[in-house]
Amino acid sequence: MMHGRYDLSATLWWRGERYYDPKGYQTELSVWSRREGPDGAEGVAMWIKHFDDLWKLGSTPQWRRQ
């Protein structure tokens, strides 16, 4: 699993214009793997729970309610 905190203030200049960093070139990534042992497995489980909890916050679309 890869996780990176996207810096919203990161920008780049292109052709005299300033743009937000659309590809995250300045984003530092953390890599978590269950193969790394207990610490890696704990990190992966933490992020899976985090994203599952975020999905639960969203409402079910009307077309799925029936």
VENDAGI-V284204 format. One line per field, one symbol per residue. burial: # if it has 16 or more other ideal C-beta (glycine too) atoms within 10 Angstrom, else .. A space follows every 10 residues. Layout:
burial = ???
This chain:
burial = ..#....... .......... .......... .#........ ..##...... .......... ......
